[in-house]
Amino acid sequence: MSSSKLNYDQEKARQFSFPYVSGSPLKLLVALLEYVPGLSSYIFNHMAISTLRNRSFKEDMTMMPLPLPKEMFGIENSVIIDGLEIFDQKDHENNPAPANQRFLCARDYTEAYSTKRITPLQVCEKLIDKINQSCSKACDPPLYGMYQYHEDDIIAQAEASTSRYNQDQTLGPLDGVPVAIKDEIDVIGYETRVGTSFLNQGNPASKDAFLVKKLREQGAIIIGKTNLHEICFDITTNNPNAYSSRNPYNTDHYCGGSSGGSGCVVASGLCPIAIGSDAGGSIRQLLKWSLADI
């Protein structure tokens, strides 16, 4: 693509104004997008969203976490749900920060399980308590990263994982690792509401989405669905149907979005892995918004 064409498309994207849609008009729009052939593609192209795919980003990807103290951002107070203090201080080959000075990664969990220092069931019993706190006044203010979670289901998965470790029959490198899923992805037994108050109410998914199926095959414990911007139509995760996910590093700020709940639960230390989705920055926004004054 020529630079003149790219500049034109970028200018077109900057000039476009997204309408505010809510209530009955939003329900009608969703129905039209679902049942009118070609309409979603037309709107996608008309809004010039496709121009994002032609952008050139010079920055190198950050492949490892960068645990920076909140003071570096001029933040004095934060709310971090880091109650899973279950590991001894230990240096790791690929992460020199001691385990008690950083958030737990997936390998921390599986190493602790394999050496019988703790079980997936013990972790999940503690984790459920922390999830409850993060969505209540026990966490001041509440973070609201999780949108739906079923305690009985979490415990059942944890018991199965614990049994596998006891029998040395683990399924893979994620066995017993807590993973949260953005609430636009199907998980058996959960309503895929996509952040709304009307979609799939009373109609839980009968099967897992492919990526959830593959996670389960590796033994991951699916701890529930994370909050998101309603139908992923904006970038704040300010959701009147499920509260707003707060930035754990500055609770007066949003997390960004639309995958804000997934960013919140990882950034607060609730779980090491959360699944989001990204069509126009819905994952990439989260890193930037950690510093944004919104």
C-alpha positions as CSV (number, residue, x, y, z in Angstrom):
1,M,0.0,0.0,0.0
2,S,1.3,3.4,-0.9
3,S,2.0,6.0,1.8
4,S,-0.6,8.4,0.3
5,K,-3.3,5.7,0.4
6,L,-2.4,4.9,4.0
7,N,-2.4,8.5,5.0
8,Y,-5.8,8.9,3.4
9,D,-7.2,5.9,5.3
10,Q,-5.7,7.1,8.6
11,E,-7.3,10.5,8.1
12,K,-10.6,8.8,7.2
13,A,-10.5,6.8,10.4
14,R,-9.7,9.8,12.6
15,Q,-12.7,11.7,11.1
16,F,-15.3,8.9,11.7
17,S,-17.6,9.4,14.7
18,F,-19.0,6.3,16.4
19,P,-22.6,6.7,17.3
20,Y,-23.8,5.9,20.9
21,V,-26.3,3.1,20.9
22,S,-28.0,1.6,23.9
23,G,-31.3,-0.1,25.0
24,S,-33.7,-1.2,22.3
25,P,-31.7,0.3,19.4
26,L,-28.7,-1.7,20.5
27,K,-30.8,-4.9,20.6
28,L,-32.1,-4.2,17.1
29,L,-28.5,-3.5,15.8
30,V,-27.3,-6.8,17.3
31,A,-30.1,-8.7,15.6
32,L,-29.4,-7.0,12.3
33,L,-25.7,-7.8,12.5
34,E,-26.5,-11.4,13.2
35,Y,-29.2,-12.0,10.5
36,V,-28.5,-9.6,7.6
37,P,-25.8,-11.1,5.4
38,G,-22.9,-8.7,4.7
39,L,-24.0,-6.0,7.1
40,S,-21.2,-6.6,9.6
41,S,-18.6,-6.6,6.9
42,Y,-20.0,-3.4,5.4
43,I,-19.9,-1.6,8.8
44,F,-16.5,-2.9,9.6
45,N,-15.1,-1.5,6.3
46,H,-17.1,1.7,6.4
47,M,-15.6,2.6,9.8
48,A,-12.1,2.1,8.4
49,I,-11.2,-0.3,11.2
50,S,-9.4,-2.4,8.6
51,T,-6.8,0.4,8.3
52,L,-5.4,-0.7,11.6
53,R,-4.1,-3.8,9.9
54,N,-2.0,-1.8,7.6
55,R,-0.2,0.2,10.3
56,S,3.4,-0.3,10.9
57,F,4.5,-0.5,14.5
58,K,8.3,-0.2,15.1
59,E,8.3,-1.2,18.8
60,D,9.7,-4.6,19.6
61,M,7.3,-6.9,21.5
62,T,7.8,-7.4,25.2
63,M,8.0,-11.1,25.7
64,M,8.7,-11.1,29.5
65,P,6.8,-9.3,32.2
66,L,8.3,-6.1,33.5
67,P,7.4,-5.9,37.3
68,L,7.8,-2.2,38.0
69,P,6.9,-0.7,41.3
70,K,3.8,1.5,41.3
71,E,6.0,4.4,42.6
72,M,7.5,4.6,39.1
73,F,4.0,5.7,37.8
74,G,3.5,8.3,40.5
75,I,0.9,6.1,42.2
76,E,0.9,5.9,46.0
77,N,-2.0,3.4,46.6
78,S,-3.0,0.3,44.8
79,V,-5.3,-2.6,45.4
80,I,-3.5,-5.9,44.6
81,I,-5.2,-9.2,45.4
82,D,-2.0,-11.1,46.0
83,G,-3.1,-13.4,48.8
84,L,-1.8,-16.6,47.3
85,E,1.5,-16.4,49.2
86,I,2.2,-20.1,48.9
87,F,5.7,-20.3,47.6
88,D,9.1,-20.1,49.2
89,Q,11.5,-17.5,47.9
90,K,13.2,-19.1,44.9
91,D,15.0,-17.8,41.9
92,H,14.0,-19.0,38.4
93,E,16.1,-19.4,35.4
94,N,14.0,-17.1,33.2
95,N,12.7,-14.8,35.8
96,P,15.3,-13.7,38.5
97,A,12.7,-12.0,40.7
98,P,11.9,-14.1,43.8
99,A,8.5,-15.6,43.8
100,N,7.4,-13.6,46.8
101,Q,8.3,-10.4,45.0
102,R,6.3,-10.9,41.8
103,F,3.0,-12.4,40.6
104,L,2.9,-16.1,40.2
105,C,3.3,-17.5,36.7
106,A,1.9,-20.8,35.4
107,R,5.2,-22.6,36.1
108,D,5.1,-21.5,39.7
109,Y,1.9,-23.4,40.2
110,T,2.9,-26.6,38.4
111,E,6.2,-26.7,40.2
112,A,4.5,-26.4,43.5
113,Y,2.0,-29.1,42.6
114,S,4.7,-31.5,41.3
115,T,6.8,-31.1,44.5
116,K,3.7,-31.6,46.7
117,R,4.0,-28.2,48.4
118,I,0.4,-27.5,47.7
119,T,-2.5,-28.9,45.7
120,P,-4.7,-27.4,43.1
121,L,-7.7,-27.8,45.5
122,Q,-5.9,-25.8,48.2
123,V,-5.1,-23.1,45.7
124,C,-8.6,-22.9,44.3
125,E,-10.2,-22.8,47.8
126,K,-8.0,-19.7,48.5
127,L,-8.6,-18.3,45.1
128,I,-12.4,-18.4,45.4
129,D,-12.1,-16.4,48.6
130,K,-10.0,-13.8,46.8
131,I,-12.4,-13.6,43.8
132,N,-15.2,-13.0,46.2
133,Q,-13.2,-10.2,47.9
134,S,-12.3,-8.6,44.6
135,C,-16.0,-8.3,43.7
136,S,-17.2,-7.0,47.0
137,K,-16.6,-4.2,49.6
138,A,-14.0,-6.4,51.2
139,C,-11.8,-5.0,48.4
140,D,-11.9,-1.2,48.8
141,P,-12.9,-0.3,46.1
142,P,-14.0,-3.5,44.3
143,L,-12.1,-4.4,41.2
144,Y,-14.8,-6.3,39.3
145,G,-12.5,-8.2,37.0
146,M,-14.7,-11.3,37.2
147,Y,-18.1,-11.3,35.7
148,Q,-19.4,-14.9,36.2
149,Y,-17.9,-17.7,38.2
150,H,-19.3,-20.9,39.6
151,E,-17.6,-22.0,42.9
152,D,-18.8,-25.6,42.7
153,D,-17.4,-26.0,39.2
154,I,-14.0,-24.5,40.2
155,I,-13.8,-26.9,43.1
156,A,-14.7,-29.9,40.9
157,Q,-12.0,-29.1,38.4
158,A,-9.5,-28.5,41.2
159,E,-10.3,-31.9,42.8
160,A,-9.8,-33.7,39.5
161,S,-6.5,-31.9,39.0
162,T,-5.3,-32.8,42.5
163,S,-6.2,-36.4,41.8
164,R,-4.1,-36.4,38.7
165,Y,-1.1,-35.0,40.5
166,N,-1.5,-37.6,43.2
167,Q,-1.4,-40.4,40.6
168,D,1.3,-38.7,38.5
169,Q,-1.0,-38.6,35.5
170,T,-1.1,-34.9,34.8
171,L,-2.4,-33.7,31.4
172,G,0.1,-31.1,30.5
173,P,2.0,-27.9,31.5
174,L,-1.2,-26.1,32.5
175,D,-2.7,-28.8,34.8
176,G,-4.1,-27.0,37.9
177,V,-3.3,-23.5,36.6
178,P,-6.2,-21.1,37.0
179,V,-7.3,-19.5,33.7
180,A,-10.1,-16.9,33.2
181,I,-12.1,-16.4,30.0
182,K,-13.5,-13.2,28.4
183,D,-17.3,-13.3,28.4
184,E,-17.7,-13.4,24.7
185,I,-16.2,-16.9,24.5
186,D,-18.3,-20.0,25.1
187,V,-17.6,-22.0,28.3
188,I,-19.8,-25.0,29.1
189,G,-22.4,-24.1,31.8
190,Y,-21.9,-20.3,31.5
191,E,-24.2,-17.8,29.7
192,T,-22.2,-16.0,27.0
193,R,-23.7,-12.6,27.7
194,V,-21.0,-10.5,26.0
195,G,-21.4,-8.0,28.8
196,T,-25.1,-7.4,28.2
197,S,-28.2,-7.9,30.3
198,F,-30.1,-9.7,27.6
199,L,-28.0,-12.0,25.4
200,N,-28.2,-15.7,26.2
201,Q,-30.0,-15.1,29.5
202,G,-31.0,-18.6,30.8
203,N,-29.2,-20.2,27.8
204,P,-25.8,-21.4,29.0
205,A,-23.3,-22.7,26.5
206,S,-23.7,-26.5,25.8
207,K,-20.1,-26.8,24.6
208,D,-16.7,-25.1,25.0
209,A,-15.2,-22.8,22.4
210,F,-12.2,-24.5,20.7
211,L,-9.6,-22.6,22.7
212,V,-11.3,-23.5,26.0
213,K,-11.5,-27.1,24.9
214,K,-7.7,-27.1,24.2
215,L,-7.0,-25.4,27.6
216,R,-9.0,-28.1,29.4
217,E,-7.1,-30.8,27.5
218,Q,-3.9,-29.5,29.1
219,G,-5.6,-29.5,32.6
220,A,-6.2,-25.8,33.0
221,I,-8.8,-24.9,35.6
222,I,-11.4,-22.5,34.0
223,I,-12.3,-20.2,36.9
224,G,-15.1,-18.3,35.1
225,K,-15.8,-15.4,32.8
226,T,-14.2,-11.9,32.9
227,N,-15.9,-8.6,32.5
228,L,-15.8,-6.7,29.2
229,H,-17.2,-3.6,27.5
230,E,-20.8,-4.3,26.4
231,I,-20.6,-6.3,23.1
232,C,-16.9,-5.2,22.9
233,F,-18.2,-1.9,21.4
234,D,-15.7,0.4,23.2
235,I,-12.4,0.6,24.9
236,T,-13.1,1.3,28.6
237,T,-14.9,-1.8,30.1
238,N,-17.2,0.8,31.7
239,N,-20.1,-1.6,31.8
240,P,-23.4,-0.6,33.5
241,N,-24.5,-4.3,33.4
242,A,-21.6,-5.7,35.4
243,Y,-19.9,-2.7,37.0
244,S,-16.6,-1.3,35.7
245,S,-13.3,-3.2,35.9
246,R,-10.9,-1.0,37.8
247,N,-7.2,-0.7,37.2
248,P,-5.5,-2.4,40.2
249,Y,-2.6,0.1,39.9
250,N,-4.8,3.1,40.1
251,T,-8.4,2.3,41.2
252,D,-9.7,5.7,40.0
253,H,-8.9,4.5,36.4
254,Y,-10.3,2.0,34.0
255,C,-8.4,-1.0,32.7
256,G,-9.0,-0.2,29.1
257,G,-10.9,-2.6,26.9
258,S,-12.8,-4.3,25.7
259,S,-10.9,-7.1,27.4
260,G,-10.6,-5.1,30.6
261,G,-11.7,-7.8,33.0
262,S,-9.1,-10.2,31.7
263,G,-6.4,-7.5,32.2
264,C,-7.7,-6.7,35.6
265,V,-7.6,-10.3,37.0
266,V,-4.0,-10.8,35.7
267,A,-2.8,-7.4,36.8
268,S,-4.2,-7.9,40.3
269,G,-2.6,-11.3,40.6
270,L,-5.8,-13.4,40.8
271,C,-4.6,-15.7,38.0
272,P,-1.6,-16.0,35.8
273,I,-3.5,-16.4,32.5
274,A,-6.7,-14.8,31.2
275,I,-8.1,-15.0,27.6
276,G,-9.1,-11.8,25.8
277,S,-9.8,-11.0,22.2
278,D,-8.6,-8.2,20.0
279,A,-10.2,-6.8,16.8
280,G,-9.2,-3.1,17.1
281,G,-7.0,-3.0,20.2
282,S,-9.1,-4.7,22.8
283,I,-6.0,-6.4,24.3
284,R,-3.3,-3.9,23.3
285,Q,-5.2,-1.1,24.9
286,L,-4.8,-2.6,28.3
287,L,-1.0,-2.0,28.5
288,K,-1.4,1.6,27.5
289,W,-4.2,2.4,29.9
290,S,-2.2,1.3,32.9
291,L,-0.6,4.7,32.5
292,A,-3.5,6.7,31.1
293,D,-5.2,9.4,33.0
294,I,-8.8,8.5,32.2
